[in-house]
Amino acid sequence: MGSRIEWVGESCGLLGAIGAELEVTRPFAGRRIGTGIHLEPKTVALLLTLRRGGAEVTATGNLGTTQAEAVDYLRAHGITVVGGPTTDPAEHDAFLREVLAAEPDLLLDNGGDLFIRYLDAPYEHLLGGTEETTSGRMRLEPRRAEIRRPVLVINDSPIKQFAENKHAVGQSVLESFLRITNRSTNGLRVAVFGYGACGKGVAQNFARACADVAVVDIDPVLRLEACLDGFAVPSRAEALAGAELVMTVTGAQRVVTAGDLPSLRDGVVLANGGHFPTEITVDEIVADGSVHEVRDSAQGIETVVLADGRRVHILTHGFMVNLNGPRPLGNSIGSMDLGFALQARCLEAVAVGQVGATDCVVPVPRRIDQQVAEAYLTLRDQAPGATRPA
Ligand SMILES: NC(=O)c1ccc[n+]([C@@H]2O[C@H](COP(=O)([O-])OP(=O)(O)OC[C@H]3O[C@@H](n4cnc5c(N)ncnc54)[C@H](O)[C@@H]3O)[C@@H](O)[C@H]2O)c1
């Protein structure tokens, strides 16, 4: 049987076309790119594309999401991978520092992990790089004056917002709930915490799967938007008390904590789609004084039994639900192909000096968004056998 990594690679049409071009233009020749991004089949396609452009790549994963098969595949294809799967923050920290010890010329960061550590031991020849996420942007913004290099934030591209955060995260979080729990969504009372791009997609996908969806957001403007989009917007307390599934997708910390245990209904499922495993304070919850027993109910499902008999089921220990549990697939290939096309083009722009020190922690330049959008639409219409509507 063929490898899923190859299936994914072949399905990344945009990256394939960019890779063919970069093999000729070689913008990364003589450069090392250090990466700290989830190591799974779609990032394999991105890292191999960068290599086609002449880069030496030193990679490590993010906390809790590295797939061993992806690591083996990358190593077999000339990428230096530091470490392997881990959920231990100290071990992960050591892997990130080892990537930086190679003094890469460019950093491809996810969550700000590399740039923040770079500032502990800066070196002059770093050209800059990219940051994939909202969470990373929030960490790096206050440190702009120290970074003083171009850092393009992929998350702030409108393409990333609607293609990945909204549509793809919504689909894959729904798929992950079904995959891990095998429970029905019909009539399920779902409370979605966070109505940013990701939360919108999660709310919309569960609603389309016939769930009864309520939205909680600390920002009244977003609660209004959710309301006008047709969702219930109860108070936080009401939402928690009524929910059969609580989904956090905020990018914030301590969104659901042990302090909420008294208000949860029996059998509630808690899951997180946000970047860091700190939105639901799982370690604090399982250690709470009101807990009678904690057991593994099924792969990816931990059940906390409270002293009063209520059960709270936690998916994938609060790590991103769509990249964990049995056979995690993550976001759809098409959405990641678009997002990673932005990554490749942004790293190219930094490598060849098209952006400067004032472009530090800024959105993707508009011309790159337009270039990637045009390429996607052209590829879609020009595939052999594709027909345009008359
Ligand atoms: N799982 C994935 O594949 C995936 C993909 C992309 C992004 N993400 C992550 O998802 C998270 C959300 O991303 P986004 O782009 O939607 O961010 P966003 O900033 O657009 O939206 C977050 C929303 O959460 C709200 N919020 C913050 N704290 C809250 C709280 N305590 N209770 C309720 N609402 C609160 C904010 O007001 C905001 O509206 C980030 O951590 C991001 O890195 C995950």
Ligand as a Chemical Component Dictionary entry (heavy atoms), coordinates in Angstrom:
data_LIG
# 
_chem_comp.id                   LIG 
_chem_comp.type                 NON-POLYMER 
_chem_comp.pdbx_formal_charge   0 
_chem_comp.three_letter_code    LIG 
# 
loop_
_chem_comp_atom.comp_id 
_chem_comp_atom.atom_id 
_chem_comp_atom.alt_atom_id 
_chem_comp_atom.type_symbol 
_chem_comp_atom.charge 
_chem_comp_atom.model_Cartn_x 
_chem_comp_atom.model_Cartn_y 
_chem_comp_atom.model_Cartn_z 
_chem_comp_atom.pdbx_ordinal 
LIG N1  N1  N 0  -6.604  23.385 15.219 1  
LIG C1  C1  C 0  -6.080  23.952 14.139 2  
LIG O1  O1  O 0  -5.810  23.285 13.129 3  
LIG C2  C2  C 0  -5.851  25.438 14.129 4  
LIG C3  C3  C 0  -5.625  26.096 12.914 5  
LIG C4  C4  C 0  -5.465  27.475 12.940 6  
LIG C5  C5  C 0  -5.475  28.179 14.146 7  
LIG N2  N2  N 1  -5.652  27.475 15.323 8  
LIG C6  C6  C 0  -5.666  28.130 16.633 9  
LIG O2  O2  O 0  -7.024  28.379 17.041 10 
LIG C7  C7  C 0  -7.032  29.465 17.970 11 
LIG C8  C8  C 0  -8.057  30.514 17.514 12 
LIG O3  O3  O 0  -7.636  31.064 16.273 13 
LIG P1  P1  P 0  -8.467  32.233 15.547 14 
LIG O4  O4  O 0  -7.736  32.519 14.281 15 
LIG O5  O5  O -1 -9.902  31.904 15.503 16 
LIG O6  O6  O 0  -8.214  33.420 16.591 17 
LIG P2  P2  P 0  -8.982  34.806 16.735 18 
LIG O7  O7  O 0  -8.083  35.674 17.541 19 
LIG O8  O8  O 0  -9.484  35.261 15.409 20 
LIG O9  O9  O 0  -10.288 34.449 17.618 21 
LIG C9  C9  C 0  -10.248 34.083 18.955 22 
LIG C10 C10 C 0  -11.536 34.536 19.622 23 
LIG O10 O10 O 0  -11.574 34.010 20.949 24 
LIG C11 C11 C 0  -12.133 35.017 21.795 25 
LIG N3  N3  N 0  -11.719 34.736 23.169 26 
LIG C12 C12 C 0  -10.523 34.968 23.774 27 
LIG N4  N4  N 0  -10.543 34.547 25.045 28 
LIG C13 C13 C 0  -11.764 34.006 25.256 29 
LIG C14 C14 C 0  -12.398 33.385 26.364 30 
LIG N5  N5  N 0  -11.752 33.237 27.536 31 
LIG N6  N6  N 0  -13.659 32.958 26.224 32 
LIG C15 C15 C 0  -14.336 33.111 25.069 33 
LIG N7  N7  N 0  -13.791 33.702 23.969 34 
LIG C16 C16 C 0  -12.532 34.140 24.060 35 
LIG C17 C17 C 0  -11.582 36.312 21.241 36 
LIG O11 O11 O 0  -12.390 37.417 21.637 37 
LIG C18 C18 C 0  -11.644 36.057 19.738 38 
LIG O12 O12 O 0  -12.874 36.479 19.173 39 
LIG C19 C19 C 0  -5.584  29.977 18.026 40 
LIG O13 O13 O 0  -4.922  29.369 19.111 41 
LIG C20 C20 C 0  -4.988  29.474 16.736 42 
LIG O14 O14 O 0  -3.572  29.370 16.795 43 
LIG C21 C21 C 0  -5.859  26.118 15.332 44 
# 
loop_
_chem_comp_bond.comp_id 
_chem_comp_bond.atom_id_1 
_chem_comp_bond.atom_id_2 
_chem_comp_bond.value_order 
_chem_comp_bond.pdbx_ordinal 
LIG N1  C1  SING 1  
LIG C1  O1  DOUB 2  
LIG C1  C2  SING 3  
LIG C2  C3  SING 4  
LIG C2  C21 DOUB 5  
LIG C3  C4  DOUB 6  
LIG C4  C5  SING 7  
LIG C5  N2  DOUB 8  
LIG N2  C6  SING 9  
LIG N2  C21 SING 10 
LIG C6  O2  SING 11 
LIG C6  C20 SING 12 
LIG O2  C7  SING 13 
LIG C7  C8  SING 14 
LIG C7  C19 SING 15 
LIG C8  O3  SING 16 
LIG O3  P1  SING 17 
LIG P1  O4  DOUB 18 
LIG P1  O5  SING 19 
LIG P1  O6  SING 20 
LIG O6  P2  SING 21 
LIG P2  O7  DOUB 22 
LIG P2  O8  SING 23 
LIG P2  O9  SING 24 
LIG O9  C9  SING 25 
LIG C9  C10 SING 26 
LIG C10 O10 SING 27 
LIG C10 C18 SING 28 
LIG O10 C11 SING 29 
LIG C11 N3  SING 30 
LIG C11 C17 SING 31 
LIG N3  C12 SING 32 
LIG N3  C16 SING 33 
LIG C12 N4  DOUB 34 
LIG N4  C13 SING 35 
LIG C13 C14 SING 36 
LIG C13 C16 DOUB 37 
LIG C14 N5  SING 38 
LIG C14 N6  DOUB 39 
LIG N6  C15 SING 40 
LIG C15 N7  DOUB 41 
LIG N7  C16 SING 42 
LIG C17 O11 SING 43 
LIG C17 C18 SING 44 
LIG C18 O12 SING 45 
LIG C19 O13 SING 46 
LIG C19 C20 SING 47 
LIG C20 O14 SING 48 
# 
